[in-house]
């Protein structure tokens, strides 16, 4: 009964009113602080950097107060200049805050290297499949006198005989020297 009287007393309502005012002020101050501190509604539009060289996009990002980080790419794209931007994250026209990091994938200066697979003494068809799967291209196919018809006898790269296991640039042309089925 005494407790019920306390809940309906002037003193209790006065305390509830004071706590409500203080809580409201603290929430109001917190919202103002967060709005100022987080730059709310202060966005920068991310420019489209695809195709730009390093010198060009550095200037653009500095003007907009954005930072960048380069993400290495192992996939060379011959349609883009060397060391130009292939992809970016966040995408162009996205809205971001000041000093946001823009992740850029850069086109390397050339294709990476691959190992020539061992295709000696296998058929032309299997050798072509293995070479293409390794990222190499097929150049000239020549035949020499050898009992193994359509069997790979030698591999040639830039007019020199090469052995399997050699590292060469991806997308290089490998010439095949095959047997024609005629005994020497």
C-alpha positions as CSV (number, residue, x, y, z in Angstrom):
1,X,0.0,0.0,0.0
2,X,2.8,2.4,0.8
3,X,4.4,1.5,-2.5
4,X,1.2,2.4,-4.4
5,X,1.1,5.8,-2.6
6,X,4.7,6.4,-3.7
7,X,3.9,5.7,-7.4
8,X,1.1,8.3,-7.3
9,X,2.9,10.9,-5.3
10,X,4.0,14.3,-6.6
11,X,7.6,13.4,-5.8
12,X,7.5,10.3,-8.1
13,X,6.1,12.3,-11.0
14,X,8.6,15.0,-10.5
15,X,11.5,12.5,-10.7
16,X,10.0,10.8,-13.8
17,X,9.7,14.3,-15.5
18,X,13.4,15.1,-14.6
19,X,14.6,11.8,-15.9
20,X,12.6,12.2,-19.1
21,X,14.1,15.7,-19.7
22,X,17.6,14.5,-19.1
23,X,17.2,11.4,-21.3
24,X,15.7,13.5,-24.1
25,X,18.6,16.0,-23.9
26,X,21.2,13.2,-24.0
27,X,19.5,11.5,-27.0
28,X,19.3,14.9,-28.8
29,X,23.0,15.6,-28.1
30,X,24.0,12.1,-29.2
31,X,22.1,12.6,-32.5
32,X,23.8,15.9,-33.1
33,X,27.2,14.5,-32.3
34,X,26.7,11.5,-34.6
35,X,25.4,13.7,-37.4
36,X,28.5,15.9,-37.2
37,X,31.0,13.1,-36.6
38,X,29.8,10.7,-39.3
39,X,29.3,13.4,-42.0
40,X,25.7,12.3,-42.4
41,X,24.2,13.2,-45.8
42,X,27.7,14.3,-46.9
43,X,28.4,12.0,-49.9
44,X,31.0,11.9,-52.6
45,X,30.1,10.2,-55.9
46,X,32.7,7.6,-57.0
47,X,34.0,8.4,-60.5
48,X,34.3,5.8,-63.2
49,X,38.0,4.9,-63.2
50,X,38.0,2.0,-65.6
51,X,40.6,2.5,-68.3
52,X,42.5,5.3,-66.5
53,X,46.2,5.1,-66.0
54,X,47.7,5.5,-62.4
55,X,48.7,9.1,-62.8
56,X,45.2,10.1,-64.1
57,X,43.2,8.4,-61.4
58,X,45.4,9.5,-58.6
59,X,44.6,13.1,-59.5
60,X,40.9,12.4,-59.8
61,X,40.7,10.7,-56.4
62,X,42.8,13.3,-54.7
63,X,40.4,16.0,-55.9
64,X,37.5,14.1,-54.4
65,X,39.3,13.3,-51.2
66,X,39.2,9.6,-51.8
67,X,42.0,7.1,-51.2
68,X,42.8,4.0,-53.2
69,X,44.3,0.6,-52.8
70,X,45.6,-1.5,-55.8
71,X,44.5,-5.1,-56.0
72,X,46.9,-7.2,-58.1
73,X,45.5,-8.8,-61.2
74,X,46.9,-11.9,-62.8
75,X,44.6,-11.6,-65.8
76,X,46.1,-9.5,-68.5
77,X,43.5,-7.9,-70.8
78,X,45.0,-6.8,-74.1
79,X,42.0,-4.5,-74.8
80,X,43.2,-2.2,-72.0
81,X,46.5,-0.3,-71.8
82,X,49.2,-1.6,-69.4
83,X,48.7,-0.5,-65.8
84,X,45.2,0.8,-66.4
85,X,42.2,0.1,-64.2
86,X,40.2,-3.0,-65.1
87,X,37.7,-3.0,-62.2
88,X,36.9,-0.9,-59.2
89,X,35.0,-1.4,-56.0
90,X,32.8,0.4,-55.0
91,X,31.4,0.8,-58.5
92,X,31.2,4.1,-60.4
93,X,28.4,6.5,-59.3
94,X,28.2,4.9,-55.8
95,X,27.9,7.4,-52.9
96,X,30.6,7.1,-50.3
97,X,32.1,9.1,-47.4
98,X,35.2,11.2,-47.6
99,X,38.6,9.2,-47.4
100,X,36.9,6.0,-48.4
101,X,39.2,3.4,-49.9
102,X,38.5,2.6,-53.6
103,X,39.9,-0.9,-54.5
104,X,41.3,-0.9,-58.0
105,X,42.2,-3.9,-60.1
106,X,45.1,-3.0,-62.4
107,X,46.0,-4.5,-65.8
108,X,49.4,-6.1,-65.5
109,X,52.1,-5.3,-68.1
110,X,51.8,-8.7,-69.8
111,X,50.5,-12.2,-69.5
112,X,51.8,-14.3,-66.7
113,X,54.1,-17.3,-67.3
114,X,52.9,-20.9,-67.7
115,X,54.7,-24.2,-67.9
116,X,54.7,-26.1,-71.1
117,X,52.9,-29.4,-70.4
118,X,54.5,-32.7,-71.3
119,X,52.9,-33.5,-74.6
120,X,55.8,-35.4,-76.2
121,X,54.7,-38.9,-77.6
122,X,51.0,-38.2,-77.4
123,X,48.5,-37.7,-80.2
124,X,48.0,-34.3,-81.9
125,X,44.5,-34.1,-80.6
126,X,45.5,-34.7,-77.0
127,X,48.5,-32.4,-77.2
128,X,46.4,-29.5,-78.6
129,X,43.9,-29.9,-75.8
130,X,46.6,-29.9,-73.2
131,X,48.3,-26.9,-74.6
132,X,45.1,-24.9,-75.0
133,X,44.1,-25.8,-71.4
134,X,47.5,-24.4,-70.2
135,X,46.8,-21.0,-71.8
136,X,49.0,-21.5,-74.8
137,X,48.1,-21.2,-78.5
138,X,48.9,-23.6,-81.3
139,X,51.3,-22.2,-84.0
140,X,52.5,-24.1,-87.1
141,X,52.1,-27.8,-87.3
142,X,54.8,-29.6,-89.4
143,X,55.4,-33.2,-90.1
144,X,58.7,-35.2,-90.2
145,X,59.4,-38.8,-91.1
146,X,58.6,-40.8,-88.0
147,X,56.6,-44.0,-87.5
148,X,54.2,-42.4,-85.0
149,X,51.5,-40.9,-87.2
150,X,50.1,-37.6,-85.7
151,X,52.3,-38.2,-82.6
152,X,54.1,-35.1,-81.1
153,X,57.8,-35.6,-81.6
154,X,59.1,-32.1,-80.7
155,X,57.8,-28.7,-79.6
156,X,59.1,-25.4,-80.9
157,X,58.8,-21.9,-79.5
158,X,60.1,-18.9,-81.4
159,X,61.9,-21.2,-83.8
160,X,63.8,-23.1,-81.1
161,X,63.1,-26.6,-79.9
162,X,61.9,-26.5,-76.3
163,X,61.3,-29.1,-73.6
164,X,58.2,-29.6,-71.5
165,X,58.5,-27.8,-68.1
166,X,59.9,-24.6,-69.6
167,X,58.2,-21.4,-68.4
168,X,57.0,-19.1,-71.2
169,X,54.5,-16.3,-71.4
170,X,50.8,-17.2,-71.4
171,X,49.1,-17.0,-74.9
172,X,52.5,-17.8,-76.6
173,X,52.4,-19.8,-79.8
174,X,53.8,-23.3,-79.7
175,X,54.7,-25.0,-83.0
176,X,54.2,-28.8,-83.1
177,X,56.4,-31.2,-85.0
178,X,54.5,-34.4,-85.6
179,X,55.3,-37.8,-87.1
180,X,53.8,-38.5,-90.5
181,X,53.7,-42.3,-90.1
182,X,56.5,-43.0,-92.6
183,X,59.4,-45.1,-91.3
184,X,62.9,-43.5,-91.8
